Every structure is written in C-alpha cells, then in structure tokens.
C-alpha cells in the first residue's frame, strides 16, 4: 500500500511539473505588423492603426462574433470582396495577437463556406 501511495505521489508531481512547464501563448505584435503591412491591400496609416485593428478583431472573437461575421466586417471595412484578404487578416490577428482565442475562432469557422468566387 505504501508503494502505491508513493507511486501516486510521484505521478502527481510529474503531472504538476509538466503543467508548470507548458508554454503560454503570448501576443507577437512584431510578427503581426510584419505580416499585415507587407501584404498589400490593408493600407494601414501606421503601426498603431494596424495593431488597433488587429486587437479589435481579437475583441470581436472574444465577444462571440462568428467567423462569417468577421469576414463580413473586414470586407466592409476594406471595401473588398476578396475572401482571402479577409481570412488572412483574421488569422494573423488571432495567431499573433490573441492566440488563446484560436480555438474559439476555429469553432466559429466550422462549416463556413466562403462566397463563390
């Protein structure tokens, strides 16, 4: 019985060590800025405007806005019908600025079919 308790204790310590050492996703402002300012079509006036827009997308994701709604917002904001342009900005915002919300975004995109091109 004593050995069993020791084994359970060791496993609990190992599990705790693994959880403590797991990396936490952090925002990467520079990565986002490079990716959205190099790609043509967004024409942000400066880095602050680009970051504000990206964090605004993150706020919309956190607020429960669906992927389809986000695509519509971006198409409207940038006066474009380019599905890829909208999708790219959403994915860059989520991946670089709010990676903890990627799962929520993926769930809201399930079954999404873009407009016919």
C-alpha positions in Angstrom: 0.0 0.0 0.0 2.9 2.3 0.9 4.5 1.7 -2.6 1.2 2.5 -4.3 0.9 5.8 -2.4 4.5 6.7 -3.3 3.8 5.9 -7.0 0.7 8.1 -7.0 2.7 10.9 -5.3 5.4 10.7 -7.9 2.9 10.7 -10.8 1.2 13.7 -9.3 4.5 15.6 -9.0 5.4 14.7 -12.6 2.0 15.9 -13.9 2.3 19.2 -11.9 5.8 19.7 -13.4 4.6 19.2 -16.9 1.7 21.7 -16.4 4.0 24.3 -15.0 6.5 24.0 -17.8 3.9 24.2 -20.6 4.4 27.3 -22.7 1.7 30.0 -22.5 0.7 31.7 -25.8 1.7 35.4 -25.9 0.9 38.1 -28.4 3.5 38.9 -31.0 2.9 42.5 -32.2 6.0 42.5 -34.4 5.0 39.3 -36.2 1.6 40.7 -36.8 2.9 44.0 -38.1 5.3 42.4 -40.5 2.6 40.1 -41.9 -0.1 42.6 -42.4 1.9 45.6 -43.5 4.0 43.7 -46.1 0.9 42.2 -47.7 -0.9 44.8 -50.0 -4.5 45.7 -49.5 -4.8 46.8 -46.0 -3.1 50.2 -46.2 -2.9 51.0 -42.5 -1.7 54.5 -41.9 0.8 53.3 -39.3 1.7 50.5 -36.9 -0.6 51.8 -34.2 -3.6 51.7 -36.5 -2.7 48.2 -37.7 -2.4 47.0 -34.1 -5.6 48.7 -33.0 -7.5 47.0 -35.9 -5.9 43.6 -35.1 -6.8 43.8 -31.4 -10.3 44.9 -32.4 -10.6 41.6 -34.3 -9.5 39.8 -31.1 -12.1 41.7 -29.1 -14.7 40.6 -31.6 -13.6 37.0 -31.4 -13.7 37.2 -27.6 -17.2 38.8 -27.8 -18.5 35.8 -29.7 -18.6 37.2 -33.2 -18.6 34.3 -35.7 -16.0 33.8 -38.4 -18.6 34.6 -41.1 -19.4 37.9 -39.3 -15.7 38.8 -39.0 -15.2 38.1 -42.7 -18.1 40.4 -43.5 -16.7 43.1 -41.2 -13.3 43.1 -42.9 -14.7 43.0 -46.4 -16.8 46.1 -45.5 -14.0 47.9 -43.7 -11.6 47.5 -46.6 -14.1 47.7 -49.4 -13.2 44.4 -50.8 -14.8 41.2 -52.0 -11.5 39.3 -51.5 -12.2 36.3 -49.3 -8.5 35.6 -48.8 -7.7 39.1 -47.7 -10.4 38.9 -45.0 -9.4 35.4 -43.9 -5.7 36.4 -43.8 -6.3 39.3 -41.6 -8.5 37.3 -39.2 -5.9 34.5 -39.0 -3.0 36.9 -38.4 -4.9 38.7 -35.7 -5.8 35.5 -33.9 -2.4 33.8 -34.4 -0.2 36.7 -33.5 -2.2 38.9 -31.2 -4.6 36.6 -29.3 -3.5 33.0 -29.7 -5.5 32.0 -26.7 -8.7 32.6 -28.8 -7.7 30.5 -31.8 -9.9 27.6 -30.6 -12.9 29.8 -30.2 -12.3 31.2 -33.7 -11.9 27.7 -35.2 -15.1 26.6 -33.6 -17.0 29.6 -35.1 -15.5 28.8 -38.5 -16.7 25.2 -38.6 -18.8 24.7 -41.7 -18.0 28.1 -43.1 -18.2 28.3 -46.9 -17.0 31.4 -48.5 -18.8 33.4 -51.1 -18.5 31.9 -54.6 -15.5 33.4 -56.4 
